[in-house]
């Protein structure tokens, strides 16, 4: 896979293997499934990439933030025979930061911890639990945070994307180093209510945890993004509970009215942008010597 990435919080992506299996609602419209089918490949079949791709980070001379397994999951079972080699590659590339989102954090202990010393080996590897709603948060975040019992891991966070509902992370947030979130893009994308994003942002602000808002996705909240006209664009209303109320009459100027409903317009990811209440949120985690958060904007 290509090393250049359009994902906002990384420089490159690295896919030592490809293919995955859907495990929850966040997988419903997975772009990897769409793209592999487009190339006549079976997205449910996990395959090792070519040696050129597999060993690519060893040839990159400039420091990069690299997403690992954007076309799979680092902890998928079929990758067991290849994972140790990839771990060694990451250890041999200390100039890079490797970011690993996973929907299988319960596999981390058996895959990494049992024979490892985190303080010595994992300084350049960040782990994110990938979640999309409260059910996924309550299942996956505690599994990720078990790592706190096995050493001082540099960054543990969550990737709440695609965000499909409001999420309360206050029971976990003091142990998290980073929160990324964003709406869904691509075919059949579901709208994102702006209060879901605001909720995560405000929880992070209260706890002093870096917050990164990646995108609105396919649908833009009209008021938040400042869209002046809907005209022939598809539009509708999303409720705080995640119900989409499709348009029934031409738009006549109705906007957010304080009822918990938000007008959303299907304009595409690029036009939707990344502004929430008039600004971007691009915070990254760092670590001070006292282990407290340093928020980088």
C-alpha positions as CSV (number, residue, x, y, z in Angstrom):
1,X,0.0,0.0,0.0
2,X,1.1,3.6,-0.6
3,X,3.1,5.4,2.1
4,X,1.3,8.8,1.6
5,X,-1.9,9.3,3.6
6,X,-4.7,11.8,3.6
7,X,-5.6,11.0,7.2
8,X,-5.2,14.3,9.0
9,X,-3.3,13.2,12.1
10,X,-0.6,11.1,10.3
11,X,2.0,11.5,7.6
12,X,1.9,7.9,6.2
13,X,0.1,4.6,6.4
14,X,1.7,1.2,6.5
15,X,-0.1,-2.0,5.7
16,X,2.0,-5.1,6.3
17,X,-1.1,-7.1,5.7
18,X,-4.6,-6.5,4.3
19,X,-8.0,-7.8,4.8
20,X,-10.2,-7.9,7.9
21,X,-13.5,-9.1,9.4
22,X,-16.4,-6.9,10.5
23,X,-17.0,-7.0,14.2
24,X,-19.3,-4.1,15.0
25,X,-21.4,-1.1,13.7
26,X,-18.2,0.9,13.1
27,X,-17.2,-1.6,10.4
28,X,-20.5,-1.3,8.5
29,X,-19.3,1.0,5.7
30,X,-15.6,0.2,5.9
31,X,-13.6,1.8,3.1
32,X,-11.2,-1.2,2.9
33,X,-14.1,-3.5,2.0
34,X,-15.3,-1.1,-0.7
35,X,-11.8,-0.7,-2.2
36,X,-10.8,-4.3,-2.2
37,X,-14.0,-5.3,-3.9
38,X,-13.4,-2.6,-6.5
39,X,-10.1,-4.3,-7.3
40,X,-11.7,-7.8,-7.5
41,X,-10.3,-8.9,-4.1
42,X,-12.0,-10.6,-1.2
43,X,-11.8,-8.2,1.8
44,X,-12.5,-11.0,4.3
45,X,-9.3,-12.8,3.3
46,X,-6.2,-11.6,5.2
47,X,-3.0,-11.6,3.2
48,X,0.6,-10.5,3.9
49,X,1.8,-7.6,1.8
50,X,4.8,-7.8,-0.5
51,X,8.2,-7.6,1.1
52,X,8.6,-4.1,-0.4
53,X,5.6,-2.9,1.6
54,X,6.2,-5.2,4.6
55,X,9.7,-3.7,5.3
56,X,9.0,-0.2,4.0
57,X,9.5,1.7,7.3
58,X,13.1,0.6,7.3
59,X,13.7,2.6,4.2
60,X,12.1,5.9,5.4
61,X,14.8,8.4,6.4
62,X,12.6,11.2,7.6
63,X,10.6,10.9,10.9
64,X,6.9,10.1,10.3
65,X,3.7,9.5,12.2
66,X,2.5,6.2,10.7
67,X,-0.8,4.5,11.0
68,X,-0.3,0.8,11.1
69,X,-2.9,-1.5,9.4
70,X,-5.4,1.0,8.1
71,X,-6.5,-1.8,5.8
72,X,-6.8,-4.5,8.5
73,X,-6.4,-4.8,12.3
74,X,-3.0,-5.2,13.9
75,X,-4.4,-7.9,16.2
76,X,-6.4,-10.0,13.8
77,X,-5.7,-13.7,14.3
78,X,-4.6,-14.5,10.8
79,X,-1.6,-12.1,11.2
80,X,-0.2,-14.0,14.2
81,X,2.6,-15.5,12.0
82,X,3.8,-12.0,10.8
83,X,3.2,-9.8,13.9
84,X,6.6,-10.5,15.6
85,X,8.4,-9.4,12.5
86,X,6.4,-6.2,12.3
87,X,7.1,-5.5,16.0
88,X,10.8,-5.9,15.4
89,X,10.6,-3.4,12.5
90,X,8.9,-0.8,14.7
91,X,11.6,-1.3,17.4
92,X,14.3,-0.9,14.7
93,X,12.7,2.5,13.6
94,X,12.8,4.7,16.7
95,X,12.7,7.9,14.6
96,X,9.1,7.1,13.6
97,X,5.9,7.1,15.7
98,X,3.7,4.1,14.9
99,X,-0.1,4.6,15.7
100,X,-2.1,1.4,16.0
101,X,-5.9,1.7,16.2
102,X,-7.6,-1.6,17.0
103,X,-11.1,-3.0,17.6
104,X,-9.5,-6.0,19.3
105,X,-7.7,-4.5,22.3
106,X,-8.4,-7.7,24.3
107,X,-5.7,-9.4,22.2
108,X,-3.0,-7.0,23.2
109,X,-1.9,-8.8,26.3
110,X,-1.3,-12.2,24.7
111,X,0.2,-10.6,21.6
112,X,2.6,-8.1,23.1
113,X,2.8,-8.0,26.9
114,X,3.6,-11.6,28.0
115,X,7.2,-11.5,26.9
116,X,7.8,-7.8,26.6
117,X,9.2,-4.9,28.7
118,X,7.0,-1.9,27.7
119,X,9.4,0.8,29.1
120,X,12.2,-0.6,26.9
121,X,10.5,-1.5,23.7
122,X,7.4,0.6,23.1
123,X,8.4,4.2,23.4
124,X,7.5,5.0,19.7
125,X,4.3,3.0,19.5
126,X,0.9,4.5,20.4
127,X,-2.2,2.3,20.8
128,X,-5.8,3.5,20.2
129,X,-9.0,1.6,21.0
130,X,-11.3,2.1,18.0
131,X,-14.8,2.8,19.2
132,X,-18.0,4.1,17.6
133,X,-20.7,4.2,20.3
134,X,-21.1,3.7,24.0
135,X,-21.3,-0.1,23.8
136,X,-18.0,-0.2,22.0
137,X,-16.4,2.3,24.4
138,X,-17.4,0.3,27.5
139,X,-16.2,-2.9,26.0
140,X,-12.9,-1.8,24.4
141,X,-11.5,1.0,26.5
142,X,-11.1,-1.1,29.7
143,X,-9.3,-3.7,27.7
144,X,-6.9,-1.1,26.3
145,X,-6.3,0.4,29.8
146,X,-5.2,-2.9,31.2
147,X,-1.8,-1.9,29.6
148,X,-1.4,0.6,32.5
149,X,-0.9,-2.4,34.7
150,X,2.1,-3.5,32.7
151,X,4.5,-0.6,32.4
152,X,4.5,3.1,31.4
153,X,3.1,3.1,27.9
154,X,3.8,6.4,26.1
155,X,0.3,7.0,24.6
156,X,-2.9,5.1,25.0
157,X,-6.0,6.7,23.5
158,X,-9.2,6.3,21.6
159,X,-10.2,6.7,18.0
160,X,-14.0,7.4,18.1
161,X,-14.5,7.2,14.4
162,X,-16.9,6.9,12.7
163,X,-18.8,8.4,15.6
164,X,-22.3,6.9,15.6
165,X,-23.7,8.2,18.9
166,X,-23.0,10.2,22.0
167,X,-20.2,8.7,24.2
168,X,-19.4,9.2,27.9
169,X,-15.7,8.5,28.5
170,X,-15.5,10.2,31.9
171,X,-15.0,6.9,33.7
172,X,-11.8,6.3,31.6
173,X,-10.5,9.7,30.6
174,X,-8.0,10.3,33.4
175,X,-6.1,7.3,32.0
176,X,-6.2,8.3,28.4
177,X,-3.6,10.3,26.6
178,X,-5.4,11.3,23.4
179,X,-8.9,11.3,21.9
180,X,-9.5,11.4,18.1
181,X,-13.0,11.6,16.7
182,X,-14.8,12.2,13.4
183,X,-17.9,11.5,11.4
184,X,-18.4,8.9,8.7
185,X,-17.4,9.4,5.1
186,X,-18.0,7.4,1.9
187,X,-20.9,5.5,0.5
188,X,-23.9,5.1,2.8
189,X,-22.2,7.3,5.5
190,X,-24.3,8.0,8.5
191,X,-24.7,11.7,9.7
192,X,-22.9,12.9,12.8
193,X,-24.7,15.0,15.4
194,X,-22.6,18.1,16.4
195,X,-23.4,17.6,20.1
196,X,-21.6,14.1,19.9
197,X,-18.4,15.9,18.9
198,X,-18.9,18.7,21.4
199,X,-19.5,16.2,24.2
200,X,-16.1,14.4,23.6
201,X,-14.4,17.8,23.1
202,X,-15.7,19.1,26.4
203,X,-14.9,16.0,28.3
204,X,-11.3,16.3,27.0
205,X,-11.1,20.0,27.9
206,X,-12.3,19.3,31.5
207,X,-9.7,16.5,31.9
208,X,-6.8,18.2,30.1
209,X,-6.6,15.5,27.5
210,X,-5.5,16.4,23.9
211,X,-8.5,16.3,21.4
212,X,-8.3,15.9,17.7
213,X,-11.3,16.4,15.4
214,X,-10.6,14.7,12.2
215,X,-13.6,15.4,10.0
216,X,-17.4,15.8,9.7
217,X,-17.4,13.2,6.9
218,X,-20.0,13.0,4.2
219,X,-22.6,15.0,6.1
220,X,-22.1,18.5,7.4
221,X,-24.2,20.1,10.2
222,X,-25.6,23.2,8.6
223,X,-25.2,25.6,11.5
224,X,-21.7,24.4,12.6
225,X,-20.1,24.6,9.1
226,X,-21.8,27.7,8.0
227,X,-23.5,26.3,4.8
228,X,-25.6,29.2,3.5
229,X,-27.8,27.3,1.0
230,X,-29.0,23.8,0.6
231,X,-30.8,24.2,-2.7
232,X,-30.7,20.8,-4.4
233,X,-28.4,19.1,-1.9
234,X,-29.7,16.2,0.1
235,X,-30.5,17.2,3.6
236,X,-32.3,15.9,6.7
237,X,-32.3,16.0,10.5
238,X,-30.3,13.9,12.9
239,X,-31.4,13.5,16.5
240,X,-29.2,13.2,19.6
241,X,-30.2,9.6,19.8
242,X,-28.9,9.0,16.3
243,X,-32.2,8.8,14.4
244,X,-32.0,10.2,10.9
245,X,-35.2,12.0,9.8
246,X,-35.1,12.3,6.0
247,X,-36.3,15.4,4.3
248,X,-40.0,15.4,3.4
249,X,-40.4,18.9,2.0
250,X,-38.0,21.4,0.3
251,X,-35.8,23.1,2.8
252,X,-37.3,26.4,3.9
253,X,-34.7,27.9,6.2
254,X,-35.2,25.6,9.2
255,X,-32.1,25.2,11.3
256,X,-31.1,23.8,14.8
257,X,-33.9,24.9,17.1
258,X,-32.7,23.8,20.5
259,X,-34.8,20.6,20.4
260,X,-31.8,18.3,20.2
261,X,-32.2,17.9,16.4
262,X,-29.6,19.2,14.0
263,X,-30.0,19.9,10.3
264,X,-27.4,18.0,8.2
265,X,-26.5,18.4,4.6
266,X,-24.8,15.8,2.4
267,X,-21.9,17.8,0.8
268,X,-19.0,15.3,0.8
269,X,-16.0,15.1,3.1
270,X,-14.0,18.0,1.5
271,X,-16.8,20.5,1.6
272,X,-17.9,19.4,5.0
273,X,-14.5,20.3,6.5
274,X,-13.2,20.0,10.0
275,X,-14.6,23.1,11.9
276,X,-16.5,22.7,15.1
277,X,-17.9,25.9,16.4
278,X,-15.7,27.9,14.1
279,X,-12.3,26.3,14.8
280,X,-10.2,23.2,14.1
281,X,-9.0,20.9,16.9
282,X,-5.5,19.5,16.2
283,X,-4.1,18.6,19.6
284,X,-1.5,15.9,19.9
285,X,-0.2,14.1,23.0
286,X,3.3,14.5,24.4
287,X,4.8,13.4,27.7
288,X,6.6,15.5,30.2
289,X,9.0,14.0,32.7
290,X,6.4,14.2,35.3
291,X,4.1,12.1,33.1
292,X,1.5,14.8,32.8
293,X,-0.1,15.8,29.6
294,X,1.4,18.4,27.3
295,X,-1.2,19.6,24.8
296,X,0.3,20.6,21.5
297,X,-2.0,22.6,19.2
